[in-house]
Amino acid sequence: MSAPTPPPAVLVLGGTGTVGSRIVSQLLSSQSAHPTTILVASRNGNGDNNPKSDPNLQNISFDWHDTDTWTNPFSTAAGPVKISAVYLIAPPSLNASSLMTEFIDFARERGVRRFVLQSASSIEAGGPAMGKVHGFLRELGQRGEVEWAVLRPTWFQQNFATQPLHLRGIKEESKIYSATGEGRIPWVSADDIAAVAVRALTDAEPPNTEYLVLGPELLSYDEIAAILSKILGRRIVHVDLAPAELEKRYQDFGMPEDYARMMSAMDTSIKFGAENRTNDAILVMTGAAPRKFGDFAKSVKEVWEQQA
Ligand SMILES: NC(=O)c1ccc[n+]([C@@H]2O[C@H](COP(=O)([O-])OP(=O)(O)OC[C@H]3O[C@@H](n4cnc5c(N)ncnc54)[C@H](OP(=O)(O)O)[C@@H]3O)[C@@H](O)[C@H]2O)c1
């Protein structure tokens, strides 16, 4: 008697990052509802940040910029793999859209039917960078050639604990730098983005739409600083910089010039109200209320504690 065919796998590109690692752990804990192999892709293929040994999890080495690695998810040591859905996270570069659309076609030729893209609230379909990939998926979807979803999350609550500009600023100087003035953002939890992603990857009914993934409260950086001051028991100050000063600061932390310019320009848009809205997408998609910034900050407050 031949061995039973394993159910199709889900490939999580960027599977060791802030959102990807959470998608992986949520997929693992919902195995009874969605039995599947989870392929966790990153450049070194070590699966950092993810459980090391689970029979349903395989770590894959994949580099967007090295097309030789693109076959790795489709053919592991255990043999050929049938992949049903792919979660797409762009590499940190402004010119990755053509690589990404090329990979989507590559994966379609190997039988992948569903693609879920992580874009950003600030980027419309057809816009720059991931907007082009968004437009490409929507077009394929309109022709019935793929099942698709695009997640457009706003700014992550986790940025304050992971991005060097914020993490070191808060820890070492008790300061948060931005160029957003009094502009407000509906800060979203990466756990909630992952929960929406899991639904989009695994629901029997294909989403074939985009989701603006927003958190529950509109908070300016001044208000974030006040919340952190209360939780940390010391004064955290928001320093409102000119865009050029913020751009320089990002570069001092190792960010390429063009990316730093884009990040700084996004702060100017926030200043003039670009992120000043919220919605119920997380509640509708996951059935749970979106997480609040203060609860996140309390849960990780040790990362901002200063050495004695
Ligand atoms: N942070 C925000 O507030 C925010 C808001 C909206 C949208 N976004 C978007 O979210 C995306 C980032 O998501 P994230 O924060 O969850 O990711 P992240 O924590 O920055 O992690 C990036 C992931 O991609 C992998 N990676 C990096 N370079 C790669 C390459 N060349 N080839 C293959 N894999 C590569 C990394 O693993 P290795 O380094 O080990 O390869 C890691 O798993 C970006 O597209 C960003 O624009 C972010």
The ligand as an SDF file (V2000), in Angstrom:
LIG
                    3D

 48 52  0  0  0  0  0  0  0  0999 V2000
    7.1930   47.8650   10.3620 N   0  0  0  0  0  0  0  0  0  0  0  0
    6.0730   48.4770   10.0000 C   0  0  0  0  0  0  0  0  0  0  0  0
    5.5360   49.3340   10.7210 O   0  0  0  0  0  0  0  0  0  0  0  0
    5.4190   48.1040    8.6890 C   0  0  0  0  0  0  0  0  0  0  0  0
    4.1570   48.6390    8.4020 C   0  0  0  0  0  0  0  0  0  0  0  0
    3.5290   48.2640    7.2060 C   0  0  0  0  0  0  0  0  0  0  0  0
    4.1600   47.3950    6.3310 C   0  0  0  0  0  0  0  0  0  0  0  0
    5.4080   46.9060    6.6370 N   0  0  0  0  0  0  0  0  0  0  0  0
    6.0470   46.0130    5.6670 C   0  0  0  0  0  0  0  0  0  0  0  0
    6.2810   44.7540    6.2850 O   0  0  0  0  0  0  0  0  0  0  0  0
    7.4060   44.1240    5.6480 C   0  0  0  0  0  0  0  0  0  0  0  0
    8.3610   43.6260    6.7080 C   0  0  0  0  0  0  0  0  0  0  0  0
    7.6740   42.6770    7.5020 O   0  0  0  0  0  0  0  0  0  0  0  0
    8.2410   42.2200    8.9090 P   0  0  0  0  0  0  0  0  0  0  0  0
    8.5220   43.4370    9.7500 O   0  0  0  0  0  0  0  0  0  0  0  0
    7.3500   41.1710    9.4380 O   0  0  0  0  0  0  0  0  0  0  0  0
    9.6290   41.6090    8.4840 O   0  0  0  0  0  0  0  0  0  0  0  0
   11.0210   41.6680    9.2470 P   0  0  0  0  0  0  0  0  0  0  0  0
   10.8340   41.4580   10.7190 O   0  0  0  0  0  0  0  0  0  0  0  0
   11.7650   42.8720    8.7860 O   0  0  0  0  0  0  0  0  0  0  0  0
   11.7050   40.3630    8.6650 O   0  0  0  0  0  0  0  0  0  0  0  0
   12.0280   40.2470    7.2980 C   0  0  0  0  0  0  0  0  0  0  0  0
   12.0090   38.7720    6.9180 C   0  0  0  0  0  0  0  0  0  0  0  0
   12.4230   38.6520    5.5620 O   0  0  0  0  0  0  0  0  0  0  0  0
   13.5990   37.8400    5.4990 C   0  0  0  0  0  0  0  0  0  0  0  0
   14.4640   38.4090    4.4710 N   0  0  0  0  0  0  0  0  0  0  0  0
   15.1720   39.5650    4.5090 C   0  0  0  0  0  0  0  0  0  0  0  0
   15.8330   39.7300    3.3500 N   0  0  0  0  0  0  0  0  0  0  0  0
   15.5300   38.6580    2.5620 C   0  0  0  0  0  0  0  0  0  0  0  0
   15.9040   38.2480    1.2430 C   0  0  0  0  0  0  0  0  0  0  0  0
   16.7490   38.9660    0.4870 N   0  0  0  0  0  0  0  0  0  0  0  0
   15.3940   37.0870    0.7660 N   0  0  0  0  0  0  0  0  0  0  0  0
   14.5550   36.3320    1.5120 C   0  0  0  0  0  0  0  0  0  0  0  0
   14.1610   36.6670    2.7560 N   0  0  0  0  0  0  0  0  0  0  0  0
   14.6510   37.8100    3.2820 C   0  0  0  0  0  0  0  0  0  0  0  0
   14.1990   37.9160    6.9060 C   0  0  0  0  0  0  0  0  0  0  0  0
   14.9840   36.7810    7.2180 O   0  0  0  0  0  0  0  0  0  0  0  0
   16.5730   36.7550    6.9750 P   0  0  0  0  0  0  0  0  0  0  0  0
   17.0780   38.1420    7.2760 O   0  0  0  0  0  0  0  0  0  0  0  0
   17.0670   35.7370    7.9460 O   0  0  0  0  0  0  0  0  0  0  0  0
   16.7150   36.3370    5.5650 O   0  0  0  0  0  0  0  0  0  0  0  0
   12.9400   37.9230    7.7490 C   0  0  0  0  0  0  0  0  0  0  0  0
   12.4030   36.6230    7.8650 O   0  0  0  0  0  0  0  0  0  0  0  0
    8.0340   45.1800    4.7410 C   0  0  0  0  0  0  0  0  0  0  0  0
    7.6250   44.9150    3.4280 O   0  0  0  0  0  0  0  0  0  0  0  0
    7.4300   46.4820    5.2430 C   0  0  0  0  0  0  0  0  0  0  0  0
    7.3450   47.4590    4.2320 O   0  0  0  0  0  0  0  0  0  0  0  0
    6.0390   47.2230    7.7980 C   0  0  0  0  0  0  0  0  0  0  0  0
  1  2  1  0
  2  3  2  0
  2  4  1  0
  4  5  1  0
  4 48  2  0
  5  6  2  0
  6  7  1  0
  7  8  2  0
  8  9  1  0
  8 48  1  0
  9 10  1  0
  9 46  1  0
 10 11  1  0
 11 12  1  0
 11 44  1  0
 12 13  1  0
 13 14  1  0
 14 15  2  0
 14 16  1  0
 14 17  1  0
 17 18  1  0
 18 19  2  0
 18 20  1  0
 18 21  1  0
 21 22  1  0
 22 23  1  0
 23 24  1  0
 23 42  1  0
 24 25  1  0
 25 26  1  0
 25 36  1  0
 26 27  1  0
 26 35  1  0
 27 28  2  0
 28 29  1  0
 29 30  1  0
 29 35  2  0
 30 31  1  0
 30 32  2  0
 32 33  1  0
 33 34  2  0
 34 35  1  0
 36 37  1  0
 36 42  1  0
 37 38  1  0
 38 39  2  0
 38 40  1  0
 38 41  1  0
 42 43  1  0
 44 45  1  0
 44 46  1  0
 46 47  1  0
M  CHG  2   8   1  16  -1
M  END
$$$$
